[in-house]
Structures are given as structure tokens and as C-alpha cells.
Amino acid sequence: MADEITTATDRIAASIAQAIVERRLMPGTRLAEQKLAEIYGVSRTLVRQALNQLSRDRLVTLTPSRGACVAEPSVEEARQVFELRQMLESSLLTQLCGTITPAQVRLLRNHLKQEREAIRRSDVPGRTRLLADFHVLLARLHGNEVLAELLSDLLSRCSLIALMYQSSHSAAESQAEHEAIVDALEARDRRALLKLLDAHLGNVEANLKLEPRASDLAAALKAA
């Protein structure tokens, strides 16, 4: 029974987290326990456990007055998240540049193809996920699973920082920058690689829009 409860809690937490990462649930969206319980067909106890789990991951904020809401990172937190990504990913790419294999380059090229297709289809959740997963894939190719998990967490928080969906233009721009990064990796051009990463993260940060967008809780979660 305990395992079943844990599984249900994890399933609910994963569903809400995915909706946040794919920007179907915007920062500040209220997560009412009763409504969530109805959406998932579970007890409020399980919903509460899932929300507590998401709160520990800093994706949800719990306050006595408002209950649970999707977290709203401050401008300063946003700056710090991108600063940390810059440090981590610069070190990662510097090391990967010296060890990357032709087979790994092919894996990256395949991922880039999926990014292009998602952008062409105007698949907003898909392209959002794939553009973020590119950075996690780089860490996995380097063989550092801890770094991959850390980057995944940071990228989730980056999705929170973006209060509006990424525009098609900025998504295509990010995808083109990913292409250039892979080209530099394949050429083992460390100097160009670091310049490209710096410009890429700077552009992603600059493209963030700080205008809130209302979310319909049931519609956002059913899309998962």
C-alpha cells in the first residue's frame, strides 16, 4: 500500500512538473488541492504530498494565506540561475570538446533534427522540452549523471522564469545556436564553443518576457 501511495504521489508530482516545464502552467497559477484531487481522481492527501514534493524542488510555493501556487522566481533569482548555468555548462563543454566521439555527434545531430521538426510543427510543449533536453544530453554524453540532473533542475527553473511561452522566432534562434554549438564540438574548436555558449545563454535570458499569462488548471494538466 505504501508503494502504491508513493507511486501515485510521484505520478501527480511528475504531471504537474511537466506542465510547469512545458509552460502550460504559468508562474503564480494557484494549485487548489480540491480541484487537483478532482482532476487526478485521488484524495486531497495524495495531492498535498505531491505539492510538498514539488515545493522541495522549488517548483511550487506553499503559503498559509494562498495555499499552493506555481513558484514565481524573482529577477535576481533568474540572474543567479543563468549565472550558474554559464559556469556549469562552460566547464562541461570544455571537457566534452576534448572527448566527443563521432557516434556522440550523430546523437546530437539526431536531437537537433527533432528540435527542427518540433519548431516546424509549432509544437510549443515539444520544442520547449527538446530545447532544454539538448543541454541535459550534453551532460549525459560527458558521462556526468549528477551534472545532468542538476542541469535538468536548473532548466525547470528557467521555464518558471519565462512567464510567457517562447516565441517561434526565439525558439528557432535557440535551435540555430544549438546547431552552431554542435558544429564547434565536432570541429573541437574550444574557443568558438565557449563564445557560442556565452552568446546562446545570453540570448535565451534576453528573450524572456516578464508578462504574466493566465492558466486554466484543468486544461493545462489534461494536456499532459
C-alpha positions as CSV (number, residue, x, y, z in Angstrom):
1,M,0.0,0.0,0.0
2,A,2.8,2.4,0.9
3,D,4.4,1.8,-2.5
4,E,1.1,2.5,-4.3
5,I,0.8,5.8,-2.4
6,T,4.3,6.8,-3.3
7,T,3.8,5.9,-6.9
8,A,0.5,7.9,-7.1
9,T,2.2,10.9,-5.4
10,D,5.2,10.7,-7.8
11,R,2.8,10.5,-10.8
12,I,0.9,13.6,-9.8
13,A,4.1,15.5,-9.0
14,A,5.6,14.5,-12.4
15,S,2.5,15.5,-14.2
16,I,2.4,19.0,-12.6
17,A,6.1,19.4,-13.0
18,Q,5.9,18.6,-16.7
19,A,3.1,21.1,-17.2
20,I,5.3,23.7,-15.5
21,V,8.4,22.9,-17.5
22,E,6.4,23.0,-20.8
23,R,4.9,26.3,-19.7
24,R,1.3,25.1,-19.7
25,L,1.1,26.2,-16.1
26,M,2.4,29.7,-15.6
27,P,4.2,31.1,-12.5
28,G,1.7,32.3,-10.0
29,T,-1.0,29.8,-11.0
30,R,-3.0,28.7,-7.9
31,L,-2.9,24.9,-7.4
32,A,-6.1,24.2,-5.4
33,E,-5.9,20.9,-3.6
34,Q,-9.6,20.0,-4.2
35,K,-9.5,20.8,-7.9
36,L,-6.3,18.8,-8.3
37,A,-7.9,15.9,-6.5
38,E,-10.8,16.0,-8.9
39,I,-8.6,16.2,-11.9
40,Y,-6.5,13.2,-10.9
41,G,-9.3,11.3,-9.2
42,V,-7.4,10.9,-5.9
43,S,-7.6,12.1,-2.4
44,R,-6.5,15.5,-1.2
45,T,-3.9,13.8,0.9
46,L,-2.1,12.5,-2.1
47,V,-2.3,15.9,-3.8
48,R,-0.9,17.5,-0.7
49,Q,2.0,15.1,-0.7
50,A,2.8,15.8,-4.3
51,L,2.7,19.6,-3.7
52,N,5.0,19.2,-0.8
53,Q,7.4,17.3,-3.0
54,L,7.2,20.0,-5.7
55,S,7.8,22.6,-3.0
56,R,11.1,20.9,-2.0
57,D,12.1,21.1,-5.7
58,R,11.3,24.8,-5.7
59,L,8.7,24.5,-8.4
60,V,5.8,25.2,-6.1
61,T,5.4,27.8,-3.3
62,L,3.3,26.9,-0.2
63,T,2.0,29.8,1.9
64,P,-0.6,29.8,4.7
65,S,-2.6,32.6,3.0
66,R,-2.7,31.4,-0.6
67,G,-2.1,27.7,-0.4
68,A,-0.1,26.2,-3.2
69,C,1.0,28.2,-6.3
70,V,3.4,27.7,-9.1
71,A,6.6,29.4,-7.9
72,E,7.4,32.9,-9.2
73,P,11.2,33.4,-9.2
74,S,12.5,36.9,-8.7
75,V,14.5,38.8,-11.3
76,E,17.6,38.3,-9.0
77,E,17.0,34.5,-8.8
78,A,16.7,34.5,-12.6
79,R,20.1,36.2,-12.9
80,Q,21.6,33.7,-10.5
81,V,20.2,30.7,-12.3
82,F,21.7,31.8,-15.6
83,E,25.0,32.7,-14.0
84,L,25.2,29.2,-12.5
85,R,24.3,27.6,-15.9
86,Q,27.1,29.6,-17.5
87,M,29.6,28.3,-15.1
88,L,28.5,24.7,-15.2
89,E,28.0,24.5,-19.0
90,S,31.3,26.2,-19.8
91,S,33.2,23.6,-17.8
92,L,31.1,20.8,-19.3
93,L,31.6,21.9,-23.0
94,T,35.4,22.5,-22.4
95,Q,35.8,18.9,-21.2
96,L,33.4,17.4,-23.8
97,C,35.2,19.2,-26.6
98,G,38.2,17.0,-26.0
99,T,36.5,13.7,-25.7
100,I,33.4,13.8,-28.0
101,T,33.2,10.9,-30.5
102,P,31.6,10.7,-34.0
103,A,28.9,8.5,-32.5
104,Q,28.0,11.2,-29.9
105,V,28.0,13.8,-32.6
106,R,25.4,11.7,-34.5
107,L,23.3,11.5,-31.4
108,L,23.4,15.3,-31.1
109,R,22.5,15.7,-34.8
110,N,19.5,13.4,-34.3
111,H,18.4,15.6,-31.4
112,L,18.8,18.7,-33.5
113,K,16.6,17.2,-36.2
114,Q,13.9,16.6,-33.6
115,E,14.2,20.2,-32.5
116,R,13.8,21.4,-36.0
117,E,10.7,19.2,-36.6
118,A,9.0,20.4,-33.4
119,I,9.6,24.1,-34.4
120,R,8.3,23.4,-37.9
121,R,5.1,21.8,-36.4
122,S,4.7,24.8,-34.0
123,D,4.7,22.1,-31.2
124,V,5.3,24.5,-28.3
125,P,5.5,21.9,-25.5
126,G,7.6,19.6,-27.6
127,R,10.1,22.3,-28.7
128,T,10.3,23.6,-25.2
129,R,11.2,20.2,-23.8
130,L,13.7,19.4,-26.6
131,L,15.5,22.7,-26.5
132,A,16.0,22.2,-22.7
133,D,16.9,18.5,-23.1
134,F,19.8,19.4,-25.5
135,H,21.7,20.8,-22.5
136,V,21.0,17.7,-20.4
137,L,22.0,15.5,-23.3
138,L,25.4,17.2,-23.4
139,A,26.0,16.4,-19.8
140,R,24.9,12.7,-20.3
141,L,27.3,12.4,-23.2
142,H,30.1,13.6,-21.0
143,G,29.1,10.8,-18.6
144,N,28.2,13.0,-15.6
145,E,24.7,12.0,-14.5
146,V,24.9,14.2,-11.4
147,L,25.5,17.2,-13.6
148,A,22.7,16.1,-16.0
149,E,20.3,16.0,-13.0
150,L,21.4,19.4,-11.8
151,L,21.1,21.0,-15.2
152,S,17.6,19.4,-15.5
153,D,16.6,21.1,-12.3
154,L,18.0,24.4,-13.4
155,L,16.3,24.2,-16.7
156,S,13.0,23.6,-14.9
157,R,13.6,26.8,-13.0
158,C,14.4,28.6,-16.2
159,S,11.0,27.5,-17.5
160,L,9.4,29.1,-14.5
161,I,11.4,32.3,-15.1
162,A,9.8,32.6,-18.6
163,L,6.3,33.7,-17.8
164,M,5.2,33.6,-21.4
165,Y,5.7,30.9,-24.0
166,Q,8.8,31.3,-26.0
167,S,8.0,32.9,-29.4
168,S,8.5,30.9,-32.6
169,H,11.3,33.3,-33.6
170,S,13.3,33.0,-30.3
171,A,12.8,29.2,-30.4
172,A,14.2,29.0,-33.9
173,E,17.0,31.3,-32.9
174,S,17.9,28.9,-30.0
175,Q,17.8,25.9,-32.2
176,A,20.2,27.6,-34.7
177,E,22.5,28.3,-31.9
178,H,22.4,24.6,-30.8
179,E,23.4,23.7,-34.4
180,A,26.4,26.0,-34.2
181,I,27.4,24.5,-30.8
182,V,27.4,21.0,-32.2
183,D,29.4,22.2,-35.2
184,A,32.0,23.6,-32.9
185,L,32.1,20.5,-30.8
186,E,32.6,18.3,-33.9
187,A,35.4,20.6,-35.0
188,R,36.9,20.5,-31.4
189,D,37.1,24.3,-31.5
190,R,37.1,25.1,-27.8
191,R,37.4,28.9,-28.2
192,A,34.5,29.2,-30.6
193,L,32.4,26.8,-28.5
194,L,32.7,29.0,-25.3
195,K,31.8,32.1,-27.3
196,L,28.8,30.4,-28.8
197,L,27.6,29.2,-25.3
198,D,28.0,32.6,-23.8
199,A,26.0,34.2,-26.6
200,H,23.4,31.4,-26.5
201,L,22.6,31.7,-22.8
202,G,22.7,35.5,-23.1
203,N,20.1,35.4,-25.9
204,V,17.9,32.9,-24.0
205,E,17.9,35.2,-21.0
206,A,17.3,38.3,-23.1
207,N,14.3,36.7,-24.8
208,L,12.4,36.1,-21.5
209,K,9.2,38.1,-21.3
210,L,8.0,39.2,-17.9
211,E,4.3,39.4,-18.7
212,P,2.1,37.1,-16.8
213,R,-0.3,34.8,-18.6
214,A,-3.4,33.3,-17.1
215,S,-3.6,29.5,-17.0
216,D,-6.6,27.2,-16.8
217,L,-5.6,24.5,-14.3
218,A,-7.7,21.6,-15.7
219,A,-6.8,22.3,-19.3
220,A,-3.1,22.6,-18.6
221,L,-2.9,19.3,-16.7
222,K,-5.1,17.3,-19.0
223,A,-2.7,18.2,-21.9
224,A,-0.1,16.2,-20.1
